[in-house]
């Protein structure tokens, strides 16, 4: 039996993946896609049928970080499914072919149709596209041709989704994202810097299982991965609710894992599941490592000041979330002023302070914004 006739399940078994690991993969994907309990069985059935989806992966104005993130995935089934099982017919970084041979493989896939086009990097429109050419052809020319016969286009990373760092002011190359150019095909965005490989694998598995792209938000991001604010699932959220903020790099609050809002965290305005899925096979994520979220799943994040607090327009807790922790004491104007003055942005901190007040009010207690240096032993909340 040829490679093309084998099911994904048989292919991964042939590569030494055990049935137990395969079923675990199906369960992980069902969880990532927020499917009901029976979802793992649907995925298993879909991956048991002999079905192939060719992939063409274009790299345009990028740093190859999304390809690197995907290739560094330790989960063998992720790499198996995308790289071996799906038939990646063209990928400038990893394909064995080169030159004429590679271009012929891409042309044959485009001509046959029925493939998924994955795009990494932005498209340069400035000066007739001279800032990003492959084989003497502009990025716009390449993507228009590659998208022409695709069943769907998946933009991986913030550059392909929204223009990313090439589009940062003053955008010298007139960079744009995929959805700015391709309007006659389904386009799904997986922004992030880099993309989270789990979300690409889950998107492909969804396509194989249901024959369609997952449900998306208005920015073309799949709801399973971008349906929640990072802030809503952050391990430091309890400290935000309690008014416990890091105020200086390396202070006791930073060492104790307090909230990074006043250090510029963009988690309250960024939708992504990295607080749940994390990176490097669930090892850690930026906030877990003590750095504020930079908002890499949102358009224009490179133009936001990384270490300045954002203004919170919606600071009331969602009704579905329980109050966190027991807050006691009295709020003093001096205490609030110190909190605000610590970073020099009164508006943002005042809103955070207001949030704390509202949280306490909901519980019938008068809250306090703590000004004490926490002890490292007493505040290990995560
Ligand atoms: S502001 Fe940032 S660090 Fe603080 S709870 Fe929200 S997402 Fe987490």
Boltz pocket constraint, residues with backbone or C-beta under 6 A from the ligand:
constraints:
  - pocket:
      binder: B
      contacts: [[A, 230], [A, 231], [A, 232], [A, 234], [A, 235], [A, 236], [A, 237], [A, 238], [A, 240], [A, 258], [A, 259], [A, 260], [A, 261], [A, 265], [A, 266], [A, 267], [A, 268], [A, 287], [A, 293]]
      max_distance: 6.0
